[in-house]
Amino acid sequence: MNKFIVIFLLFLNANLYSQAGSDFVIKTSKATLTLNDRNNISISDNKNLVHLELNVQDLWTITLVNKSNRRNELVLDNKSSFRTEKSHQKIKFYANEIKLVDIPTSVSAEFVIEVKNDAFYFYGNLSSSSEDWIIKSLEYPKLPNIKLGGNKSNIYWSDGLGLQFNSAVEFGESRTLDYPSRSATMPWYTINSDDIGIYVGAHDSTQHTTNITLSRIENTNDFETVINTPINEKEYIMPEFVVKLYEGSWHNAAQFYRSWYDENFEVANGPDWVINDTGWLLAILKQQNGNVMWPYRDIDKLCDIAERFNLTTIGLFGWAIGGHDRLYPNYLPDPLMGGERELKEAIKRAHARGIKIVIYANGKLIDTSTDYYKYRGIETIAFGADKKPRMSFYVKHNNLSPVIFTLACAGSELWRETMHDLALQAHSLGADGILYDQIGVYSPELCYSTYHDHKPGQSDSPFRLQMMREIREDLKARNPDFVVMTEASNNSVLREIDYTHGVGAGYAPSNNVFPDLYRYTFPELMATQRNPNPLLTKTDANFALLYGLKYEVEIRYTADVQYIIKGKTPNEDSYWNVNYPPDISKMQSMSMEESANYVHSLIEFKNTHGNFLKRGKFISDEGITIKGKDVIARGFTNDDELGVVVWNKNEIENRNFEIQVSGYKHKSSHHPSKQKVKKNSLLEPNSIRFLIFEKSN
């Protein structure tokens, strides 16, 4: 029998409450939505720079699934009568008891388009009459034709800290935000055409799994978009999906989303030491292949290195008996590295030097070679629809067999308890925090286990948040300064973490990265940059300062140790058996001493202007106008003053620049190597200047 049934809801016999030939109109201050008697919908801004067209029959798709078997698919067109009800600023589409040929079930649906908060809100509800057939997923709204009439279009995409594309061609064929994850940190995007923008987002107070796809229509500069929501329930109340047309820059879209977020959630506040932290030295003590690079007694040497860079935290990775990426979740202090007592003593010595210690745990992986997998795996692992465990593997060294992992599901109470126990262990060792790797990284895959707290076919994303909340509340009660970290961030886990280890788009310089998008929307974010190298180049260090990211230096392999301890410059042979080596060209471009000295001085400069650069609010380039080739500027507010970091990205040539800040007047200018400089004097290659402005009277 049919396993999947996709219902295309077609409005062929809609009963419209209007005269033939008449149009029904609802409006925001900047846009008009029109529904005509042929069930065509159009949305346009007042200048007609952004225009959407579709027929109501294309607005959504519902997918049903038979619970007994989920593999084969059959697509059926269902031609049913629908009733349309119109009132002031609202349109409702009713579909009652949609009958399916030869299938003993029916579906009822109500879809609503309403003007609220100066935007178009799409929401509604669904229900299935059968116990055997449930609603698998919903595509709604589907907007098949978004036309952009301006001279230039910019797409702002919530991947990592953010991406920016300057044209439809640059954007590519198609991209999807699989929210919440590192590649979908917020469930919205915006496109600006000249001075008009279109915002598309999910305003879901449950922060449910949502997939937002934007696709370029072939050989055009136009787009189509669809929001897909997995459901796997008999009944479903839709969250609000929002389309807003607005005037001005992308900042308005970010403010709109943040306003909604603040009505529903609160960003976690970390302890003061995180705000004042300069960044961390990430060290893998023992690698996946069993190579011990830093016994516990050598944490003292790591403190020496951290101090040379002016870093105030050390992250201990590969600190347990299995090394890095092996034997998870069995994190036991390693006798080969000195045992538990030596680890505790080394952490105490680091504290005596004013250095914090954070230790690593992985929040998603179970090594299949462990007894934990053998005896507790059935209770904890994530299963696919095929009843097989979801798998992953990491090959750090190409002369070794891969370590095979299954993915854990936070919907398992046992897994949440296991992760909680690791936090308690970190606390007992004297650590200042614990990092849960991949909790902020993985897209929320659907889990079909019958042993977990969710229903089969639902994601574990709500339980990830529950897990972090339970851990954080307990550990804060024991020590208010203890921090819970994740690798990567998204605005779901942002509610329950103190500090983020950066990973993904925007945490390092690269093409199309636009860290402003997430940093401007959530300026409270405390995050390290991502720098998988045992040094920081001037470019990477300047980038972190510009965007308010904490600094990072990573020591992961034996050749890294040789470079950072003995100053031995590596070549390709130095990493002959390593699959993910550092950037050798960066290590060959400058010595460790040169890097450490520059980073140390930049951190001192950041500390000097800490009221802006550590405790100020990041405002991106809002209100800031700068002219100059290769020169960019970003601002940080502090009461009635504004600090602006100006960076000449050119690595060879000096650059002129001019800067104006709306509503402010220039007060003073500063350079890391000088106390004060002239406001618009030449910027040296790859150099930073900091300008302070005060509000005009």
N, C-alpha and C positions, 0 to 999 in steps of 0.2 A: 504494500500500500504506500501511498505517497508519504514521504517523511517531512519535507519542507513545503510550505505553500506560501508563496508571495502574492499578496493581494494588492493590485493596483486599483485604487479607489477612483472611479471615473464619474464625473458629474454630468451624466447624460440627460437626466430628467429632473434637474434641480428646480425646485419651486421657489423662484425669486420673488421677493416682495417689492417689485418695482414694475413699472410699465416697460414694454418692449422699447428698446432704443435708448432707454435712460441709463445713466451712470450713477453709481453710488460712490461717494467720495469720503475718505477720512484723511485728516491732515495733522502733521506736526508743524512747528514753526518754520521748518526748512524743507519739508517734503510733502508730497501728496500721493496717496494710494487710491487708485481708481479701480472699481470692479464694474464691468459692463454686463449687458444681458447675454453675452456669449461666454460668460465665465472667464473672461480674460482679466488678469490683474496687471497693472503697471504701477511702478513706484518711481517717482522722479523728484530730484531736488528742484528748487525754484529757478535755478539757472540752467537746468537740463544738462549738467555736466556728468551726472550719474543717473543712469536709467535702467530699471529692471523690468523685464517682461516675462510673463508666464501664463499658462492656462491653469485654472484651479485643479484640473485633473492631474497636473504634474507636480502639485504642491507637496505630496507625501506618498510614501509607500510603507505598508505594514507587512511584516513577515511573521507567519505562524510556523510553529514546529510541533511535531508529534513527539510527546515525551518518551514514547517507547523506542523510537529509533530516529536518529538525527542526521543520516548521511545523505540520502538522495534528495534532489530538489525538483520541484515542478512549479513552473510559473504559470499562473492562471490570471486572466483578465476577469475582473468581477464587475459586471455592469449593473449598478444598483441606483435606485432613486435617492436623492439627497435633498434635504431641506436647508435653505439658506435663510438665516434670520439676521436682519440688519437693524442696528440702533445707533444712537449717537456715539461716534468714534469706536464702533465695535462691529465686527462681522463674525457670525457663528455658522459653521457648517455641521449639520447633524447627519449621521449615517447610522440608522438603526437596523440591527439584525441583518447584517450582510450575509447572505446565504452562499455557501460554496457547494458546487455540484458534487454529489456523491460523498460529501464529507459531513458527518453529523455534528456540525457546530455553526455558530454564527458569531459575528463581531459587531459590537456597537462602538461608535466613535463620535467624539465631538471635538472639532478644531476651531480655535478662536484666533482672530487677529484683532488686536486692540491697540489704540494709542494711549500710552502712559509714559510719564517722564520724558515727554517730547521725543518718543521713539515708537516703533512698531513692535509689539510683543506678540509672539506666536506661542500658543499653549493649548491645552485641552486634556482629554482623558480617553482611555481605551479600555475595553473589557471583552473577554471571550467567554462564551456560554458553556464551554466544554472543559472537562477535567483532563481529557487526553491531549487537547490542542491548546498550547499556550502562546502568548505573544513573544516571539523571539527577539524582534528588534523593530525600531521605527526610524524611518528617514523622514525628518520634518524639522524645519522647512527645507524644501528643495527649490533652489533659485537657479533656473537653467540659463539665464541670459542677463548678465550684468554688463552693461555697456558704459564705457568711460569716454567722455567727450572732450576732456581737457587736453592740453598740449603735452603734459607729462604726468605719468602715474607712478606713485611709490607705494609698495606693498610692505606693511610692517607685520612681521610674523612671530608669534610667541613660541619660538623654539629656543630652549636655553634662556640666556639673558635677552636674546632677541636677534632677529635677522631683518635686514632691509634690502628690498629689491627695487631698482629704479625703472623697471619696465616689466611688462607681461612676459617678454622673451627671456629676460634675466631670471624671472621667477621660475620658469620651466613649465613642464607639462602639468604636473599635479603635485600637491603636497597635502599631508594630513596631520592635524594636531590630534595625537592620541593622548587625551588628557585623563588623569594627571600623570605626568612623567617628565623626565629631563628634556624631552623633545617637544613637550607641550606643557609649558610651565603655567600658562593661563589659557582658558578656553575661549579665546577671542583673537581676531585679527582686524586690521583696518587697512583700507586702501584710500589714498588721497589722490584726487585728480584736480590739479591746480589748487584752488583754495576750498574745495569741497571734499569731504571724506565720507566713506561708508564703513560703518562698524558692524560686524557680525559676531555675536557671542552667545554663550550659554550662561544664563543666570540661574544656577541650580544650587539651592541652599543645602542639598545633600552632597554636593560635589561628586555626583555620580559619574561613572565612566562615560565619556563623550568623545566622539570622533568627528572633527570638523574638517571637511575636505574642500579645498579650493583648486579648481582646474582651469587652465587656459583653454579657451575654445580654439581649436586648430586654425592656424594661419590668421588669427585675429589678435587684437589687443583686449578682447573681452574675456569674461570669466563665467564659470558656473560654480555654484557651491551647494553643499548638502551637509546637514548635521545628522549623523547616525548615532542612535542611542541603543545599546544592548539592553534587553529588558528581562526575558525569561520569567515572566509572571503571567497570571491570568488577567490581572487588572493593573493599570498603570495610569498615574496622574503625571502629566508632562510638566517639566519645569518650564520656565520662560526662556524662549530663545528670542534674541533681540536683534533687530535691524534698525540702525540709527543713521540718518544722514545729517551731517553737521558741517558748519563752516569752520575753517581754521586748520590748524596743524594736528598731527597725531596725538599731541599732548591732551587734546580734548577727549579723544577716545579713551586714553588711559585714565583720565580723571573720572570719566563716566563709569568705567568698570570699577575703579577703586571706591567710588561713592556707594555702589551696590554692595561691594565686598564688606565695607565698614558697617553696613546695616545688618549684616549676618554673622560676621566673624571678627576675630581680634588677632592680630599678629603677635606671636610670642615675644616677650622681652627677655633677653639674656642678661646675665650678670655684668657688672661694670667691667670686669676684667676682659670680657670679650670685646666690648667697645674699644677698650684701650689696647687690646692685643695688636701687635704689629704684623703678625703672620706666623707661619710655622715652617719648621724643618720636618719634612716627612721622610722617615727612614724605615726601610724594610730591614729588619734585623736578621731574618732568616728567609731565604728564597724558597720557591716551590720545589726546587731540586735538592733541598736540604743544606745548601751552602750557608754557613753562619758567617755573617759579615760584621755583626756587632753583638758580642756577648753582653749580658746585662751590665757588667762592670764598665763597659765602654759607652754607656749612656753619658758618662762624664765627658767623653770626647765629643759626643753629639752636642752637648751643652756648649763646649768650646766653639764648635762650628756655628751654632745658632747665634752665639754672642758676636762672632765676627761679622755676621750678616745683620745683626741687630734684631733678630727674630726672638719672640718671647714665648713661643709654644713649640713643643716637639710632638709629632704624631708617631706613635710606635705601631708599625705595621709588621706583619710576619713575626710577631713577638711570642707566639705560642708554639707548642711542640710540633705542629704540622708545618710550620713555615707559612709563607703567604700563598693563599689559594690552594690549601690542601687540608684535609681532615676536618673541615667545617661540619657541624658547629662545635667541635671539641676544642675549646680554647683552654689549654692547660699550660702553665708556666713550664719551660723546657729545662730539665736538668743539664742538658748539654750547654745551654747558654748561662747557667748559673743557678737555676732553681728559683722558687718563689721568694725565698728570703732575700737573695741578692737583688731581685727585681724591685722589691719593696724598698730596700735600702737605696738603690740607685734613684728611684723616684723621689725619695726624701732629699737626697743630695741635690737633685735638680731644683726642687722647691726652695732649698736654702739659697740657691743662686737666682731666685725670682723667675724660674722657668716653669711653665705649666706643662702637664703631660696628658695627652689624650690617647687612648688605646683603641685598636681596631676590632670590629666584628662585622661579619657579613649578614645582612638582614634577609637574604633570599636564597642562599645556596646551601645544599646538603651534599657532602661528599658521599658517593655511593659505595665507597670502600669502608665506611664506618659502621659500627654497630648501631649507631643512632639511625642510620638509614634502614638497616636490616630490621630493627625491632620497633622503631617509632615512625618510620617513613610513611606507613599507610595512614597514619593520623595527621601528618604534617605536609605532605607533598601536594603540589598542584597538579590536577589531572585535566587533560583535554577532553573534548567531547568523545574521543575514541577510547576513553578510559585508560589511556596511557599517560605516564608521568611526563611533565614538561621537562626537557633536558637542556643542559648547557655544558660547555667544557672550555677550559683555558689551557693553552699550550704556551707556557712562558719560555721554555727552552726546547729548541727544535731537535735535540738529541734524546728527548725523553718522551715516553708515552703520555698522552693527554690525561689530565685528571677529569673524571666524569662527574658531573653534578646533576641533581634534580633541583628544580625550583620549589621553594617552600611557599606556602600560602598563609598569609597573616590571618585568614579566616579560621585557622586552626588555633584553638585555645592553647594546645600544648606548645605550638611554635611561639606564640606570644609569651608564654611562661618561660620558654627556653631563652628568648631574647632578654626578658626581664632579669633572669638569673645572671646573664652575662654583665648587665649593668651593675648588679649588686657585687659581682666579682671585681669589676673595675674599681668600684668604690672601696672595696676591702683591700685592694692592692695599693690604694692611695692615689689613684689617678684622678685628674680633675675633670674627666669627661670620657664619653665613649662615642665612637663614630660607627653608625650603622651604614655600611656600604650598600648601595643599590636600592635602598628604600625609596629614595627620591629619583631613581634612575628608570627602573623598569616601567614600561607601559602596563596598564592594569589588564592583564590577560584574564579571560574568563576561566573559572575553575569549576569542574564538574564533579568534584569529590562529594560524597554523601556523608563524610565524617566531620565536616566543618560547620561553622556557625552561619554560613550563607547558604542559600538555596543553590542547587546545581545550575551552572550556566551563568553565575554572577561573578563579578570581580571582587578581589580582596582589598580594593583601594580604601573603603571605609574602615576596614579592620587594621590597615596599616596606620591610619590616623589614631584609632583606638589604642593600638599597641604603643605608639610613641607617647600618647597622652598618659597612659597608665604608668609607663616607665618614668616619664619626666616628673609626674606628680609625686611618685614615691621617692625618687632620688633627691628631688628638691626639698622634700620634708627632712631627709637625712642630712643634706648639705646644700643650702641655697645656691652656692657657687658652682655646683656640679653641672656640667653641660651635656646635652644630648645633641649629637651632630648627625647629619646625613651627608652622603656624597650626592651632589646635585640638589636642586631645590625645585619645588613647584608650590603654587599658592595654597595647596591643600596641606602638605606637611609643614609649611611655613607657620602654621598655627601652633605647632608643638615641638619646634626645634629652636635651639639657641644659636647655632652656628652651622655654616654650610661649607663643605669642601667642594670647591668649584669643579664642575665637569660639564662639557657640552658647549654649544655655540655661545660665543661672547665672553668666555672666561679667559681668552687669549686672543691676540690679534690674528685676524684671518679675513678672507674675502667675505663681504656682505654682513659681517657681524655688526650688531647694533645693541650693545649692552644697555643702552638708555631705556629700552622698552620695559624691561622688568625692573631695572634699578629705579626708574622714575615712578613706576606704578607702586613699587614697594621699596621705598628708600630705607626702610628699617633693616633690610637684608644685611646680615653680617656674613660675608663669604670670602674665602680665599680665591685668588686667581687659580688657574690650572697651568702648571709648569713642570712637566715630567723630565726635568733636567737638573743636574747638580750645580747649577749656577743660574743667575738671572741676567740676561742681556739688558742693555739700557732701554731698548725698545719695549721689552716685556715689563720692565720695572716702571717705565713712564706710563705705559698703558694702564697698569694697575692703579697708579696714583690718579690718573685722569678720571677713572670710573669709581673710585672709592673702594677698591678691592684690597683685601689683605694680601701680603706677599707670601710666596711659596717657593721653597727649594726642595727638590726630591732627590734622595739617594737610594737607588734601587738595586744596583748590580755592582759586582766586584770592581769593574773598571771605573764606576762612579766613585767608589771609595778611594781608589788610587789617584783619581783626579783631585778630589777634595782634600785628601790628607797629604799627598806627596806632590801635588801639582803636575802629575803625569798626564799629558794631553793624549787622548785616545785616538785611535784610527778605527777603520772598519773591522779589522781583525780583533780589536778589543772586545767586540760583542758578537763573536763568531757563532755562538750558540743561542743567542737571545732573539726573540721574535719581536719584541717591542722596545728597542733601544731608545736612548735619549737622542736628541738632535745633535749629532756629532759636529756639524758645521758651527753650531752655536758654541760648543765647547772649545772649538779650535779658533774661534774669533776673539776670545779674550781669556785671560787667566782667571783662576778662582779668586786670586787676591784683588784683581781689578774689579771683578763682579761684586765681591763682598764689600769693597770700599765704596762703590757707587751706591749699592743698596743701603748700606749703613747710613750714608749721608742723606739719602732720600728719605729714609725713615726718620732721621733726626729732623729733617725739614717738615715732614708730616706731623711729627710730635709738636714742633714749634707752633704750627698752625692747626693744632688739634681741634680747636673750637669749630673750625670749618671742616677739615679733612677727616676727622674721626667722629666728631659729635654733631656736625652740621647735617642738614638735609640736602640730599642730592636732587638737583632740579634739572639735570641735563643741560640743554641749550636754551631753555625757555627764557625769553626776554633778552637773550644775548645775541648780538650781531657781530660777527667777526669777518674781516676781509684779509686775505693773504693765502697764497698758494701753499698747500701742505700743512696749513696751520688749523688746528681745531681747539675748541674751548668748551669746558663743562663747569657748571656752577654748583656751589654749596652754600646754603643760607645759614645764618646764625643771627637770630633776632633781627635787628635793623641793618645788618651788614650782609654782604654777599662776597664770597671768595670765588675767584674764577681761576681754574688751572688752564693754562695755555700751553700747547705742545706743538713744536715744530717736528713733524714726523720725518722730514727729509734727513737722511743720515749723512749727507755730504755738504749741503749748501746752507748758508744763512738765509733767513727769511724775514721780510718785513711783514707787519700786520697792523691792522687797526681794529679796535674793539669799542663797542658801545653797549651799555646795559640799560634797558628801559627802566626809568624811575630811580636810577642810582647815579652817583657821581664818584669818580675815581678818588681813592684815598691814598693808596700806597702800592708799590710793586716790589716783588721779592724773587730772589734766585737762590737755589740750594747752596751755591758756593759764595754768595754775597748777601749782605744784609738787606740792601735796597738797590734797585735799579730803576731806570726811567721806564715809564709806562709802555711806550711804543718803540723802544730801542730794538735793534736787530736781535732776532732769536738765533742762537747758535744751532748747528745741526743736532738733531735728536735731543733737544733740550727742553726743559720745563721752566715756566715762569708762573708765579702766583700773584694775582692782582686782587686787591681788596677794594670793594666799593661800599659806600654808605648811602642810605636812602636820601633822595633829594628832598628839600623842604617844600 
